Amino acid sequence: MKNAKAPADFIFTEPFVAVKTPTTVSVASGAPHPHAAALFVDFLLSKAGQDLMANQGRWVIRKDGSYFTDLKGKKMQIPLLDWDEKQVELIKLYNSIFSLS
């Protein structure tokens, strides 16, 4: 996509955590509602969207969130302590809904 001069690129957070796979968001070229999809991406990248995702234990890219802790002069995102329990519960629910377990 970059070769076609599309506005696409990866932005790695600082500090970069190599054990965490970067999550991407994109709009398919044949999306039935591309403007709605673009608005959704815009929301996901907004402060409100990033705060929502951070509260779900997801890594986010904005540097102006309230979910960072200062570690020796560097801002680092620390997931909520209860997220591990929620994550296990949600995976079990997902697996039961789609008969995967």
Backbone as a chain_set.jsonl record, in Angstrom:
{"seq": "MKNAKAPADFIFTEPFVAVKTPTTVSVASGAPHPHAAALFVDFLLSKAGQDLMANQGRWVIRKDGSYFTDLKGKKMQIPLLDWDEKQVELIKLYNSIFSLS", "coords": {"N": [[0.821, -1.192, 0.0], [1.979, 1.218, 0.719], [3.712, 1.588, -1.403], [1.976, 2.345, -3.361], [1.506, 4.862, -2.618], [-0.335, 5.135, -0.579], [-1.875, 6.373, 2.42], [-0.594, 4.866, 4.684], [0.879, 3.327, 7.498], [2.975, 1.944, 10.089], [2.939, 2.664, 13.51], [4.893, 2.592, 16.242], [4.529, 2.232, 19.704], [6.015, 3.963, 22.497], [7.489, 2.991, 25.447], [8.459, 0.389, 23.185], [6.922, -2.716, 23.224], [7.972, -5.755, 22.718], [6.788, -8.262, 22.973], [4.133, -8.004, 22.574], [1.746, -8.178, 20.112], [1.282, -5.898, 17.498], [-1.806, -4.233, 17.02], [-3.973, -3.755, 14.348], [-6.039, -1.513, 12.442], [-8.256, -1.17, 9.794], [-9.812, -0.176, 6.664], [-11.597, -1.952, 4.385], [-11.163, -2.107, 0.821], [-13.472, -2.581, -0.652], [-15.555, -1.997, 1.055], [-18.941, -1.964, 2.172], [-20.021, 0.322, 3.349], [-18.121, 2.68, 3.332], [-17.723, 5.274, 4.372], [-18.938, 5.23, 6.869], [-17.303, 3.317, 8.018], [-14.882, 4.712, 8.025], [-15.508, 6.72, 9.841], [-15.791, 5.151, 12.119], [-13.153, 4.209, 12.464], [-11.965, 6.673, 12.921], [-13.168, 7.271, 15.392], [-12.071, 5.154, 16.949], [-9.421, 5.976, 17.08], [-9.618, 8.326, 18.43], [-9.459, 10.247, 21.514], [-11.49, 9.43, 23.283], [-12.146, 6.89, 22.224], [-9.681, 5.562, 22.471], [-9.381, 5.642, 25.255], [-11.515, 3.991, 25.974], [-10.7, 1.544, 24.828], [-8.317, 1.144, 26.254], [-9.347, 0.772, 28.805], [-10.356, -1.717, 28.448], [-8.202, -3.277, 28.566], [-6.58, -3.213, 26.349], [-3.76, -2.333, 24.294], [-2.878, 0.961, 23.48], [-2.366, 3.904, 21.337], [-2.312, 6.656, 21.727], [-0.833, 9.444, 23.39], [-1.919, 11.074, 25.274], [-3.552, 10.036, 27.201], [-5.192, 8.989, 30.274], [-4.305, 6.668, 31.268], [-1.675, 6.041, 31.639], [1.416, 5.321, 33.325], [4.107, 6.822, 34.986], [7.301, 5.816, 34.459], [10.398, 6.083, 35.416], [10.683, 8.526, 33.983], [9.549, 7.861, 31.533], [6.505, 7.354, 29.845], [4.293, 4.737, 30.418], [1.932, 2.325, 29.509], [-0.177, 0.681, 31.711], [-2.027, -2.144, 32.067], [-5.328, -2.636, 33.462], [-5.612, -4.161, 36.666], [-7.561, -6.13, 37.086], [-8.035, -7.122, 34.589], [-7.023, -9.557, 33.561], [-8.626, -11.574, 34.717], [-11.115, -10.87, 33.618], [-10.535, -11.213, 30.925], [-10.122, -13.992, 30.648], [-12.681, -14.873, 31.341], [-14.195, -13.689, 29.254], [-13.113, -14.964, 27.0], [-13.927, -17.596, 27.485], [-16.717, -17.215, 27.329], [-16.969, -16.368, 24.636], [-16.03, -18.685, 23.326], [-18.021, -20.487, 24.134], [-20.314, -19.376, 22.96], [-19.777, -19.666, 20.237], [-19.46, -22.371, 20.048], [-16.852, -23.478, 20.446], [-15.51, -24.796, 22.366]], "CA": [[0.0, 0.0, 0.0], [2.844, 2.403, 0.74], [4.253, 1.765, -2.745], [0.936, 3.037, -4.127], [1.387, 6.159, -1.949], [-1.48, 5.144, 0.332], [-1.485, 6.902, 3.732], [-0.564, 3.744, 5.611], [2.164, 3.154, 8.147], [2.932, 1.441, 11.449], [3.482, 3.551, 14.527], [5.15, 1.803, 17.429], [4.468, 2.996, 20.942], [7.26, 4.052, 23.247], [8.459, 2.02, 24.956], [7.928, -0.697, 22.368], [6.877, -3.986, 23.947], [8.112, -6.724, 21.623], [5.972, -9.464, 23.162], [2.745, -7.666, 22.275], [1.537, -8.026, 18.682], [0.552, -4.667, 17.178], [-3.163, -4.388, 16.515], [-4.216, -2.81, 13.261], [-7.408, -1.239, 12.05], [-8.245, -0.746, 8.398], [-11.082, -0.186, 5.949], [-11.45, -2.72, 3.149], [-11.418, -1.289, -0.366], [-14.839, -2.788, -1.123], [-16.485, -1.911, 2.196], [-20.257, -1.486, 1.733], [-20.264, 1.651, 3.916], [-16.761, 3.156, 3.638], [-17.721, 6.499, 5.185], [-19.219, 4.801, 8.242], [-16.09, 2.643, 8.486], [-13.887, 5.755, 8.304], [-15.923, 7.363, 11.094], [-15.478, 4.215, 13.207], [-11.7, 4.277, 12.656], [-11.709, 7.972, 13.549], [-13.525, 7.133, 16.804], [-11.096, 4.295, 17.623], [-8.179, 6.714, 17.279], [-9.887, 9.507, 19.255], [-9.158, 10.062, 22.939], [-12.566, 8.622, 23.88], [-11.989, 5.517, 21.753], [-8.47, 5.001, 23.068], [-9.686, 5.42, 26.674], [-12.384, 2.815, 26.026], [-9.897, 0.344, 24.569], [-7.379, 0.969, 27.371], [-10.12, 0.221, 29.922], [-10.585, -3.13, 28.135], [-6.925, -3.966, 28.636], [-5.891, -3.177, 25.061], [-2.695, -1.35, 24.152], [-3.324, 2.079, 22.651], [-1.249, 4.674, 20.804], [-2.317, 8.068, 22.099], [0.027, 9.767, 24.535], [-2.604, 12.016, 26.159], [-4.536, 9.314, 28.0], [-5.012, 8.947, 31.724], [-4.008, 5.281, 31.576], [-0.232, 5.85, 31.664], [2.173, 5.453, 34.556], [5.443, 7.333, 34.722], [8.362, 4.909, 34.891], [11.715, 6.675, 35.16], [10.596, 9.556, 32.964], [8.865, 7.347, 30.348], [5.118, 6.982, 30.07], [4.026, 3.357, 30.037], [0.565, 1.9, 29.775], [-0.299, -0.458, 32.601], [-3.413, -2.619, 32.014], [-6.033, -2.769, 34.729], [-5.243, -5.394, 37.354], [-8.592, -7.161, 36.982], [-8.28, -7.482, 33.195], [-6.727, -10.97, 33.327], [-9.81, -12.352, 35.053], [-12.14, -10.566, 32.617], [-10.13, -11.782, 29.645], [-10.407, -15.425, 30.703], [-14.141, -14.998, 31.322], [-14.686, -13.349, 27.922], [-12.706, -16.03, 26.069], [-14.834, -18.723, 27.728], [-18.017, -16.837, 26.785], [-16.828, -16.4, 23.177], [-15.936, -20.09, 22.926], [-19.315, -21.141, 24.329], [-21.263, -18.849, 21.967], [-19.455, -20.193, 18.911], [-19.238, -23.813, 20.204], [-15.438, -23.736, 20.199], [-14.886, -25.555, 23.452]], "C": [[0.863, 1.253, 0.0], [3.443, 2.663, -0.635], [3.265, 2.497, -3.648], [0.636, 4.404, -3.532], [0.121, 6.276, -1.1], [-1.009, 5.663, 1.69], [-1.513, 5.812, 4.795], [0.829, 3.617, 6.2], [1.932, 2.529, 9.517], [3.547, 2.485, 12.363], [3.662, 2.708, 15.78], [5.153, 2.71, 18.656], [5.83, 3.026, 21.597], [6.946, 3.918, 24.724], [7.773, 0.922, 24.169], [8.008, -1.988, 23.164], [6.843, -5.093, 22.898], [7.218, -7.948, 21.766], [4.502, -9.213, 22.847], [2.614, -7.432, 20.771], [0.79, -6.726, 18.415], [-0.83, -4.987, 16.608], [-3.388, -3.34, 15.438], [-5.71, -2.592, 13.087], [-7.347, -0.707, 10.627], [-9.652, -0.77, 7.832], [-10.84, -0.91, 4.632], [-11.832, -1.864, 1.941], [-12.842, -1.44, -0.883], [-15.864, -2.723, -0.015], [-17.835, -1.357, 1.733], [-20.594, -0.081, 2.238], [-18.922, 2.277, 4.313], [-16.729, 4.409, 4.503], [-18.023, 6.177, 6.649], [-17.989, 4.114, 8.832], [-15.014, 3.668, 8.847], [-14.226, 6.489, 9.599], [-15.613, 6.467, 12.29], [-13.98, 4.221, 13.499], [-11.333, 5.582, 13.349], [-12.046, 7.915, 15.039], [-12.486, 6.296, 17.54], [-9.802, 5.027, 17.932], [-8.364, 7.969, 18.122], [-9.529, 9.212, 20.711], [-10.214, 9.187, 23.607], [-12.44, 7.15, 23.475], [-10.787, 4.834, 22.369], [-8.668, 4.738, 24.56], [-10.533, 4.161, 26.846], [-11.575, 1.542, 25.832], [-8.898, 0.087, 25.699], [-8.094, 0.367, 28.57], [-10.473, -1.238, 29.699], [-9.282, -3.923, 28.144], [-6.155, -3.984, 27.335], [-4.801, -2.118, 25.079], [-3.168, -0.277, 23.181], [-2.138, 2.951, 22.266], [-1.213, 6.129, 21.242], [-1.469, 8.303, 23.34], [-0.653, 10.694, 25.538], [-3.655, 11.335, 27.035], [-4.201, 9.329, 29.477], [-4.584, 7.563, 32.186], [-2.504, 5.004, 31.624], [0.325, 6.033, 33.073], [3.559, 5.944, 34.19], [6.466, 6.373, 35.316], [9.701, 5.495, 34.467], [11.685, 7.663, 33.992], [9.935, 9.121, 31.67], [7.436, 7.005, 30.725], [4.904, 5.56, 29.574], [2.601, 3.004, 30.418], [0.584, 0.653, 30.635], [-1.757, -0.916, 32.546], [-4.018, -2.702, 33.411], [-5.729, -4.125, 35.351], [-6.275, -6.503, 37.185], [-8.821, -7.622, 35.547], [-8.021, -8.962, 32.926], [-7.941, -11.843, 33.614], [-10.921, -12.121, 34.032], [-11.808, -11.225, 31.285], [-10.438, -13.279, 29.603], [-11.907, -15.66, 30.606], [-14.695, -14.731, 29.926], [-14.29, -14.392, 26.881], [-13.604, -17.245, 26.236], [-16.219, -18.44, 27.145], [-17.999, -16.908, 25.258], [-16.821, -17.85, 22.683], [-17.279, -20.815, 23.081], [-20.345, -20.662, 23.302], [-21.035, -19.497, 20.603], [-19.094, -21.686, 18.947], [-17.803, -24.211, 19.881], [-14.775, -24.53, 21.314], [-15.643, -26.814, 23.733]], "O": [[0.52, 2.243, -0.646], [3.662, 3.815, -1.007], [3.665, 3.186, -4.586], [-0.359, 5.037, -3.886], [-0.424, 7.365, -0.924], [0.135, 5.422, 2.076], [-2.353, 5.831, 5.695], [1.831, 3.776, 5.503], [0.821, 2.578, 10.046], [4.553, 3.11, 12.026], [2.693, 2.172, 16.317], [5.71, 3.807, 18.637], [6.698, 2.21, 21.288], [6.155, 4.719, 25.223], [6.631, 0.566, 24.458], [9.058, -2.313, 23.718], [5.813, -5.336, 22.269], [6.919, -8.608, 20.77], [3.707, -10.153, 22.858], [3.304, -6.576, 20.217], [-0.237, -6.472, 19.044], [-0.984, -5.909, 15.807], [-3.03, -2.174, 15.608], [-6.53, -3.395, 13.534], [-6.488, 0.111, 10.298], [-10.571, -1.317, 8.443], [-9.971, -0.517, 3.854], [-12.712, -1.007, 2.028], [-13.37, -0.513, -1.496], [-16.932, -3.325, -0.123], [-17.874, -0.383, 0.982], [-21.378, 0.627, 1.606], [-18.62, 2.39, 5.501], [-15.799, 4.588, 5.29], [-17.441, 6.771, 7.557], [-17.669, 4.305, 10.005], [-14.317, 3.515, 9.85], [-13.331, 6.84, 10.367], [-15.222, 6.955, 13.351], [-13.58, 4.236, 14.663], [-10.496, 5.602, 14.251], [-11.301, 8.445, 15.863], [-12.056, 6.669, 18.632], [-9.15, 4.736, 18.935], [-7.384, 8.614, 18.493], [-9.323, 8.057, 21.086], [-9.884, 8.307, 24.403], [-12.612, 6.263, 24.311], [-10.856, 3.665, 22.747], [-8.184, 3.733, 25.08], [-10.297, 3.364, 27.754], [-11.738, 0.576, 26.577], [-8.659, -1.065, 26.062], [-7.52, -0.458, 29.281], [-10.848, -1.934, 30.642], [-9.26, -5.097, 27.776], [-5.163, -4.704, 27.221], [-4.905, -1.122, 25.795], [-3.792, -0.588, 22.167], [-1.037, 2.777, 22.789], [-0.169, 6.773, 21.134], [-1.402, 7.455, 24.23], [-0.046, 11.067, 26.542], [-4.552, 11.999, 27.554], [-3.079, 9.64, 29.877], [-4.509, 7.314, 33.39], [-2.099, 3.842, 31.648], [-0.21, 6.784, 33.888], [4.122, 5.519, 33.181], [6.493, 6.148, 36.526], [10.087, 5.412, 33.301], [12.557, 7.637, 33.123], [9.771, 9.947, 30.773], [7.181, 6.439, 31.788], [5.283, 5.218, 28.454], [2.127, 3.338, 31.504], [1.276, -0.317, 30.325], [-2.645, -0.16, 32.938], [-3.305, -2.823, 34.407], [-5.602, -5.123, 34.642], [-5.92, -7.681, 37.143], [-9.713, -8.435, 35.303], [-8.739, -9.568, 32.132], [-8.252, -12.751, 32.842], [-11.595, -13.067, 33.624], [-12.694, -11.736, 30.6], [-10.967, -13.77, 28.606], [-12.355, -16.542, 29.874], [-15.569, -15.462, 29.458], [-15.067, -14.672, 25.968], [-14.002, -17.863, 25.248], [-16.829, -19.321, 26.538], [-18.923, -17.455, 24.655], [-17.526, -18.193, 21.733], [-17.63, -21.658, 22.255], [-21.159, -21.455, 22.827], [-21.989, -19.835, 19.901], [-18.501, -22.207, 18.003], [-17.566, -25.161, 19.135], [-13.604, -24.894, 21.209], [-15.261, -27.579, 24.619]]}, "num_chains": 1, "name": "protein.A"}
